[in-house]
Amino acid sequence: MSNNSGKRSRKDLQCTKDATGFQSKFVSELKQRVVEQGEPFVVAQADTPHELFHVMDILLISNQWWAAYISAKQLSTHYFKVLDEQGYPGNICRYCSLGFACTLDNDPATAPWGGLPKPIALVARLTCDCIQQVFGQWARVLDTDFFPFEATAWTHKDAAWFEKSKEQWEEVYQADRIELFVTEMRELIALLERKSGRRFSEAKLMTLMERINEQETYLAEAASMIGSARPCPVSIADQMPNTMIPQWHRGSDWAVAHARRFRDEVAERVKAGVGVSTNERIRLMWIGAGLWHDPGFYNSLEERYGAVFVWSMYLPFSRVQYIRDIRNKPLHALASRICSMNEVLHLPPWMNAWMISESKRCGIDAAVMLVPPDNRLSQSGTKLTQLALEQAGVPTLTLDADMVDAKGWNHEQMVDYVSDFLEKAGLT
């Protein structure tokens, strides 16, 4: 397929504009705060304990958000060419390495905001073989520390984990795995205290965790309304930014207030009977990370077929993986949240059991699954999940495409590909 630039998505909610505006202002000011005021700054993977940085007032950029933003700016082709020219293998994980490529390019005129400043640390969980290589080399280029978290084996395979995660988290995620993660977090805290000159407070973490529970409850209420309302009031083009931008700042006054505003705006649309499509007939499930280089893809079938992407993992994940009965053990409750975050989204039996449950909750007619060819974790459980969904009566289409690499992607051809699938499934 020839390359074809992505389309902009349609945003229906006022709070979506407010969220993207807040994040743009935050990142544009971050460089000034780090470079001119000397504030400490960290780049971390999404499945790491961001709460530690927030408690210590250390500025944070999620590597996945940075990669998604670069991709949305249509810069991924340029940066992956940089990796190719410097001899990196063509099958390197695109999502994790895009920020590294931007650093290697070292061209402020090309990079958004002139690129990121030097962080005091890079933090990642070793969920696949490439992460240690990418982050280790990135840290050497930046002359900074790389702190890796182990991704331990999970032998307690409870397919109904999502029904028990709030209160029975020590059993669900295994006490020994949680304890190891707490030990590693204490090691990270010591590194951050040494490099930032700031102190960690477990009392502040307790307060932050309680605020996060409040924030995630608002998001869970929005997810519940969206899943049950007919027609669907908010597509995932609005759901994603209103979920993930507050997640990067979770527990802050802004994030809690924004999650409440999002829930309230969803409720207003449900009460008014406002739908994403004027003729909703097909409810779709999107499985995988966001298609960041072509967000308009999600709106492409709404008027043609009345097909609406009702579900993606980001919003409903708020309830099952973030809300915790803290039990005056904030570090352990936090460890239970983080130590299996990727596994429940990508590996059986956790991935497929939850997604079957969610498809029933939301009245899903068909699923579209992103299978990035060079992202090992995102490939691991997808075929088994596809089989499980189809056995549950949900036709499922796989797209061999990457979330941030637009190479080989053609918007119109992919829309036609999904259209053909819906027709063959007898849904149009």
Secondary structure as the mmCIF struct_conf table of DSSP 4:
data_model
#
loop_
_struct_conf.conf_type_id
_struct_conf.id
_struct_conf.beg_label_comp_id
_struct_conf.beg_label_asym_id
_struct_conf.beg_label_seq_id
_struct_conf.end_label_comp_id
_struct_conf.end_label_asym_id
_struct_conf.end_label_seq_id
HELX_LH_PP_P HELX_LH_PP_P1 ARG A 8 ARG A 10
HELX_RH_AL_P HELX_RH_AL_P1 GLN A 14 VAL A 35
TURN_TY1_P TURN_TY1_P1 GLU A 36 GLN A 37
STRN STRN1 PHE A 41 ALA A 44
TURN_TY1_P TURN_TY1_P2 ALA A 46 ASP A 47
BEND BEND1 THR A 48 THR A 48
HELX_RH_AL_P HELX_RH_AL_P2 HIS A 50 VAL A 55
TURN_TY1_P TURN_TY1_P3 MET A 56 ASP A 57
STRN STRN2 LEU A 59 SER A 62
HELX_RH_AL_P HELX_RH_AL_P3 ASN A 63 ALA A 72
TURN_TY1_P TURN_TY1_P4 LYS A 73 GLN A 74
HELX_RH_AL_P HELX_RH_AL_P4 SER A 76 GLU A 85
TURN_TY1_P TURN_TY1_P5 GLN A 86 GLY A 87
TURN_TY1_P TURN_TY1_P6 GLY A 90 ASN A 91
BEND BEND2 ILE A 92 ILE A 92
HELX_RH_AL_P HELX_RH_AL_P5 ARG A 94 ASP A 105
TURN_TY1_P TURN_TY1_P7 PRO A 108 THR A 110
BEND BEND3 ALA A 111 ALA A 111
HELX_RH_3T_P HELX_RH_3T_P1 PRO A 112 GLY A 114
BEND BEND4 GLY A 115 GLY A 115
BEND BEND5 ILE A 120 ILE A 120
STRN STRN3 ALA A 121 ARG A 125
BEND BEND6 CYS A 128 CYS A 128
HELX_RH_AL_P HELX_RH_AL_P6 ASP A 129 LEU A 142
TURN_TY1_P TURN_TY1_P8 ASP A 143 ASP A 143
STRN STRN4 ASP A 145 PHE A 149
HELX_LH_PP_P HELX_LH_PP_P2 GLU A 150 GLU A 150
TURN_TY1_P TURN_TY1_P9 ALA A 159 ALA A 160
HELX_RH_3T_P HELX_RH_3T_P2 TRP A 161 GLU A 163
TURN_TY1_P TURN_TY1_P10 LYS A 164 GLU A 167
HELX_RH_AL_P HELX_RH_AL_P7 TRP A 169 TYR A 173
HELX_RH_AL_P HELX_RH_AL_P8 ALA A 175 SER A 196
HELX_RH_AL_P HELX_RH_AL_P9 GLU A 202 SER A 228
BEND BEND7 ARG A 230 PRO A 231
BEND BEND8 PRO A 233 VAL A 234
HELX_RH_AL_P HELX_RH_AL_P10 ILE A 236 TRP A 248
TURN_TY1_P TURN_TY1_P11 HIS A 249 GLY A 251
BEND BEND9 SER A 252 SER A 252
HELX_RH_AL_P HELX_RH_AL_P11 ASP A 253 ALA A 272
TURN_TY1_P TURN_TY1_P12 GLY A 273 GLY A 273
BEND BEND10 VAL A 276 SER A 277
TURN_TY1_P TURN_TY1_P13 THR A 278 ASN A 279
STRN STRN5 ILE A 282 ILE A 287
BEND BEND11 GLY A 288 ALA A 289
TURN_TY1_P TURN_TY1_P14 TRP A 292 HIS A 293
HELX_RH_3T_P HELX_RH_3T_P3 PRO A 295 ASN A 299
TURN_TY1_P TURN_TY1_P15 SER A 300 LEU A 301
HELX_RH_AL_P HELX_RH_AL_P12 GLU A 302 TYR A 305
STRN STRN6 ALA A 307 TRP A 311
BEND BEND12 MET A 313 MET A 313
TURN_TY1_P TURN_TY1_P16 TYR A 314 PRO A 316
HELX_RH_AL_P HELX_RH_AL_P13 PHE A 317 TYR A 322
TURN_TY1_P TURN_TY1_P17 ARG A 327 ASN A 328
HELX_RH_AL_P HELX_RH_AL_P14 PRO A 330 ILE A 338
TURN_TY1_P TURN_TY1_P18 CYS A 339 SER A 340
HELX_RH_AL_P HELX_RH_AL_P15 MET A 341 HIS A 346
BEND BEND13 LEU A 347 LEU A 347
TURN_TY1_P TURN_TY1_P19 PRO A 348 PRO A 349
HELX_RH_AL_P HELX_RH_AL_P16 TRP A 350 ARG A 361
TURN_TY1_P TURN_TY1_P20 CYS A 362 GLY A 363
STRN STRN7 ALA A 366 LEU A 370
TURN_TY1_P TURN_TY1_P21 PRO A 373 ASP A 374
HELX_RH_AL_P HELX_RH_AL_P17 ARG A 376 SER A 380
TURN_TY1_P TURN_TY1_P22 GLY A 381 GLY A 381
HELX_RH_AL_P HELX_RH_AL_P18 THR A 382 GLN A 391
TURN_TY1_P TURN_TY1_P23 ALA A 392 GLY A 393
STRN STRN8 THR A 396 LEU A 399
BEND BEND14 MET A 403 VAL A 404
TURN_TY1_P TURN_TY1_P24 LYS A 407 GLY A 408
HELX_RH_AL_P HELX_RH_AL_P19 HIS A 411 LYS A 424
TURN_TY1_P TURN_TY1_P25 ALA A 425 GLY A 426
#
